[in-house]
Amino acid sequence: MGIVYRALDVKLEREVALKLLPPDLVKNEVRKRRFIQEAKAAATLKHPNIAVIYEIDDAEDTTFIAMELIEGSKLSDLLARERPSTSRATAMAIEVLEGLSSAHEKGIVHRDLKPANLMVTENGHIKIIDFGLAKLVERVPSVNDADSDAQTKVKGDTQEGQVLGTVAYMSPEQARGETVDNRTDLFAFGIVFYEMLTGETPFRGSSAVETMSAIIHQPASPVSRSVKGPLAEALSRIVERCLEKDPGDRFQTAKDLLSEVRRVKRDSESGARVAGGSAALGKRSVPGWAVLGLVAFAVGVFSLLHLLSGPAPLPRFTHPIQVTSAVGVEERPSWSPDGQTLAYESNQAGNWDIWVTQVGSGQHLNRTEDHEGDDRYPSWSPDGREIAFISQRDGGGGAYLMSPLTGSPRKLAVLAEVSPQWSSDGTQLAYVLPVAGQGFQAEVLSLASGESRRFPLPGSGNSRWDLTWSPDGRFFAYADGPENAQITQLWLLRSSDGEARAITDGKWNDRSPSWSKDGKYLYFVSNRGGAMDLWRQEIGDGVAMGEPEPLTTGVGMRTAFFAPDGTKLAYSRGRLVGNLWRVPIREDRLATWSDAQQLTFDEAHVELADVSPDGTRIVLSSDRAGNPDLWLMPAGGGELQQLTTDPTPDWLPRFSPDGSRVAFYAYRSGNRDLWVMPASGGQAKQITRNPAQDFCPSWSPDGTSLVFWSIRDGNVDIYAIAVDGSGETRLTDDPALDYFPAISPDGAWIVFSSFRGGSGAVWRMPREGGEPLRLAPGDLVYPIWSRDGRAVYFLDRNDVWIVPAEGGEVRKLTDLSGKRGSMARECLATDGKYLYVTWLEDAGDIWVMDVVYE
C-alpha cells in the first residue's frame, strides 16, 4: 500500500524514500488513517533490521512518509532469481526474527509479512519495511479494569470479518477474518522461510479463494522433502510448527522462535546435527554432546585423493564429544600415546595452566596450579611418562618436563619460548626461541647429551609457533605470524640442512599444523572456507602437492590434533571476541573499569580503531559481518555503518587530518597494501604496489603522505610514501623489527615500536629518518601521539601508559585489572579526553571426534 519514490529531504539533509498514499485514496479516511498509523507504529521502532521512519506529513492533499532509503533489492526479487543456500536462508531468517521480536515487544504486529516487504541490503542484511497493516496490540485487561469485557485484539479500524494482508502469506485467522495477534506474523514468517528454503510457497491455489482454503485446511509438505543436508530435518520441524493452523500450537513469541533457529544454526556450525526435537519444539532438550546417538558430525564434500598408489578417501568425523566446558579457553590438546588421555592448556584459573583429563571421565587435574605465572604448550612424550611445556617460572622461564600425575617440574632449556615438540623416538625435544638480532630459531635438544643444534625459522611475521615434527623426523612445520592475527602462514623446514619454504600462500588464517601418521599429509586449521575448519595438504618431499582440501565445514576450530593412531581428533572450538571500550584520561588517579564505557557489543573482533579529528566518529575494523571490514560509528557508541565489503580483509583504518579520508591496509591485491578511501564510503584507491607486505599507515599533518611499516627481504622497517603513490623512501634500516609508526601532529617526528636491543621499546626519530631516541623501555607496543603532540601513549600488557615526547618519566594511566580477558596489543586511539582500546575475551572448549577412513 502506497507508492515509493527516491527523494532528497532538505530538512533532513539526506536522501530518503518517500512513501505516498495514492491521491485517489487520500479522501478515504479509513485508508488514510491506516497509512498514518503505519508510520506512527513503525516510527517507534529502532532496530537495525527494521526500516527507519523519519517524518510523517501532508502536502497539497498528499500524505507521505519519509523513511530510510535502503540500497538493495526486495527478497521477492532475489527469490525470483535464485534460491539461497540453506545456511544463507537461515541467516536471513534470524535477522527477520530479530526485527519482529523487537516490534512485538513494543506491541506492534506487522500483519503483512512477505518477501516483498523484506529488503535485502547491498551488504546482504535484512530490513523489514511496510508496516501498512500493523496495529498496536492492546493488553489483556485485568478484572479490575473498567472495560472488563475487552479482549486482547488489534487496535484500529479493522473489524472482525474483514480480510487484510496478502493472500499467499496470510495466517488461517487472517483468512477467516478473525482477530489476530503477534502469532499471525509467526505463521507468515513460516511461509516466507519455507519459500526461502524450498523455492515455493507452501499453500497454493488457482484462485485467491482456493489459496485461502489451503491455508485454513491443508497441511504443508515438509521442508525436508525438498531440502537435504544436516539442517533440513531441524528446520523442517521449526517451519512445521510455525505453520500450525491453531495459533496456540505455534511458537508463542518471536523471541522463542528466534532462540530455536539460532540454536539449530549454532548446532550446525559446531558440526552437530540433532536427530530429535528440542524444548522449543515441545520435547525435552538434550545437549548434542551428551547422547552420542543423537549426534552426527557434518562434514564438507567427500572426495578422493589421488596418491601414487591410487585414490584415497578423505577421513570422516563422527560422534563429537565435548570434553571441557570451563569459563575461558581450553586449547592445544596433546594426546597420550594410548589415545585415552589429553593434556591441554587452560586459563580458567586466571593464568595459563597445564591440565590433564581422561576423555569421557569428567575429571580434570590442574598439574601446574603451584605456579601463578603462565604454563603453556603441553606436549606428551612418546612413552607417556612425561609432559613437556613452556613456563614463566623460576624468574626466567623456558622448557620444563613433568610427570602427567604427580611431582614437580624440572627445567630443561632456558631460552625456549613456545611449542615444545618431541621426536618420534622421544630422545630429542624441539622448541622455538627468539635470538637477539636474528629473529626466531628452532632448537633441537638431545635429552641424553644436552647438546643442541639450531635452525633459523624464516617468515614475515613477528612470531613463530605451533612447531610440529614429521613422523620420520625430516621436516618441521610451523606457523608464522602473531597468534591472534587474522592472516598467518604455514612453513616447512627440512631438518637436514635448514632449508625452509612457505607451503600456504599467506592469504588466510592457516594455523595448528599436525602430521598424518605416515607423514604424507599436513593437517591444519584455516578460515579459507569461511569458518575455522580442518584442512589437509598433501606433502611430497617437503613440497606442497596440489591444493589444500577441506575436511570439516562450519565447526569454528582453534587448534586440532590427531591421536597417535589417527582414530581420534581432539580440537578446541571457540573464538576470540574483542569489543571497543573508552576510558577517560585522568590526571588525579588511574582510570579503572568503573570509569570505562563499552562501545561495541558484538560477538566479533574489533581489531583496530581510530577517532576522527573532530572527535565525533570512530572508524574501526571488525569481522562482525564475517570478514574483517571497515565500519563507522559515533564516538560515544551507537549504530555501526559498514564502509567496506571487499571479500578480503581490510585493517587498521586511520582518519586523514581533515577527517575526509581513511587510510588502511588490505589484502585486495594478493599482498598487504595501503589504500585510501572517502571517510563517508566509496571507491578505495591503492597506494602501495609492492610484492612485499605493507602495514599500518599514519598520515602526515598536511594529508599528503603516509608512513608505514613493511616486510621486505626478511626484515621489518619503516617507509614513507606520497598519497598519490609516488616518492617511496625507506626511513629505518635495522636488523631488529621496527613497526607501528606514527607521525607527530607537527610533522617533525615519528614514534615507533622496535625490538632493537633484544626487547620491545618505544622510540622517536626525525620525520625524515635518522638516529632514534628510546623513549620508554619494556614490552611496549603501539605508540600514538597525544592530540597536542606533547606526549606519547603506548600499550604495556593490559594497560595504557604515557611518556613525554622529549623523553622522561613514564606514567601509567589505567588499572584495568580484575576483568577476564586481555587488552588487544594493536588498538589504541585518543581524542584528547578518552583512550579507546579493544578488550579481548577468548573462549574455547576441547572436543573429541572419532575418525573413520572408508
Secondary structure as GFF3:
##gff-version 3
##sequence-region A 1 854
A	DSSP	beta_strand	3	9	.	.	.	ID=ss1
A	DSSP	beta_strand	14	20	.	.	.	ID=ss2
A	DSSP	alpha_helix	23	26	.	.	.	ID=ss3
A	DSSP	alpha_helix	29	43	.	.	.	ID=ss4
A	DSSP	beta_strand	53	59	.	.	.	ID=ss5
A	DSSP	beta_strand	62	68	.	.	.	ID=ss6
A	DSSP	beta_strand	72	74	.	.	.	ID=ss7
A	DSSP	alpha_helix	75	81	.	.	.	ID=ss8
A	DSSP	alpha_helix	86	105	.	.	.	ID=ss9
A	DSSP	beta_strand	108	109	.	.	.	ID=ss10
A	DSSP	three_ten_helix	115	117	.	.	.	ID=ss11
A	DSSP	beta_strand	118	121	.	.	.	ID=ss12
A	DSSP	beta_strand	126	128	.	.	.	ID=ss13
A	DSSP	beta_strand	135	136	.	.	.	ID=ss14
A	DSSP	three_ten_helix	167	169	.	.	.	ID=ss15
A	DSSP	alpha_helix	172	175	.	.	.	ID=ss16
A	DSSP	alpha_helix	183	198	.	.	.	ID=ss17
A	DSSP	alpha_helix	208	217	.	.	.	ID=ss18
A	DSSP	three_ten_helix	223	225	.	.	.	ID=ss19
A	DSSP	alpha_helix	232	242	.	.	.	ID=ss20
A	DSSP	three_ten_helix	247	249	.	.	.	ID=ss21
A	DSSP	alpha_helix	254	269	.	.	.	ID=ss22
A	DSSP	three_ten_helix	279	281	.	.	.	ID=ss23
A	DSSP	three_ten_helix	292	294	.	.	.	ID=ss24
A	DSSP	beta_strand	304	307	.	.	.	ID=ss25
A	DSSP	beta_strand	310	313	.	.	.	ID=ss26
A	DSSP	beta_strand	316	322	.	.	.	ID=ss27
A	DSSP	beta_strand	330	335	.	.	.	ID=ss28
A	DSSP	beta_strand	341	346	.	.	.	ID=ss29
A	DSSP	beta_strand	353	358	.	.	.	ID=ss30
A	DSSP	beta_strand	364	366	.	.	.	ID=ss31
A	DSSP	beta_strand	375	380	.	.	.	ID=ss32
A	DSSP	beta_strand	387	391	.	.	.	ID=ss33
A	DSSP	beta_strand	398	402	.	.	.	ID=ss34
A	DSSP	beta_strand	410	413	.	.	.	ID=ss35
A	DSSP	beta_strand	418	422	.	.	.	ID=ss36
A	DSSP	beta_strand	428	435	.	.	.	ID=ss37
A	DSSP	beta_strand	439	446	.	.	.	ID=ss38
A	DSSP	beta_strand	452	456	.	.	.	ID=ss39
A	DSSP	beta_strand	464	469	.	.	.	ID=ss40
A	DSSP	beta_strand	475	480	.	.	.	ID=ss41
A	DSSP	beta_strand	489	494	.	.	.	ID=ss42
A	DSSP	beta_strand	500	502	.	.	.	ID=ss43
A	DSSP	beta_strand	511	515	.	.	.	ID=ss44
A	DSSP	beta_strand	521	526	.	.	.	ID=ss45
A	DSSP	beta_strand	533	540	.	.	.	ID=ss46
A	DSSP	beta_strand	543	550	.	.	.	ID=ss47
A	DSSP	beta_strand	557	562	.	.	.	ID=ss48
A	DSSP	beta_strand	568	573	.	.	.	ID=ss49
A	DSSP	beta_strand	576	584	.	.	.	ID=ss50
A	DSSP	beta_strand	597	598	.	.	.	ID=ss51
A	DSSP	beta_strand	606	611	.	.	.	ID=ss52
A	DSSP	beta_strand	617	622	.	.	.	ID=ss53
A	DSSP	beta_strand	629	634	.	.	.	ID=ss54
A	DSSP	beta_strand	641	642	.	.	.	ID=ss55
A	DSSP	beta_strand	650	655	.	.	.	ID=ss56
A	DSSP	beta_strand	661	666	.	.	.	ID=ss57
A	DSSP	beta_strand	673	678	.	.	.	ID=ss58
A	DSSP	beta_strand	685	686	.	.	.	ID=ss59
A	DSSP	beta_strand	693	699	.	.	.	ID=ss60
A	DSSP	beta_strand	705	712	.	.	.	ID=ss61
A	DSSP	beta_strand	715	722	.	.	.	ID=ss62
A	DSSP	beta_strand	729	730	.	.	.	ID=ss63
A	DSSP	beta_strand	738	743	.	.	.	ID=ss64
A	DSSP	beta_strand	749	754	.	.	.	ID=ss65
A	DSSP	three_ten_helix	756	758	.	.	.	ID=ss66
A	DSSP	beta_strand	761	766	.	.	.	ID=ss67
A	DSSP	beta_strand	773	777	.	.	.	ID=ss68
A	DSSP	beta_strand	781	785	.	.	.	ID=ss69
A	DSSP	beta_strand	791	796	.	.	.	ID=ss70
A	DSSP	beta_strand	799	804	.	.	.	ID=ss71
A	DSSP	beta_strand	811	812	.	.	.	ID=ss72
A	DSSP	beta_strand	822	830	.	.	.	ID=ss73
A	DSSP	beta_strand	834	842	.	.	.	ID=ss74
A	DSSP	beta_strand	845	852	.	.	.	ID=ss75
###
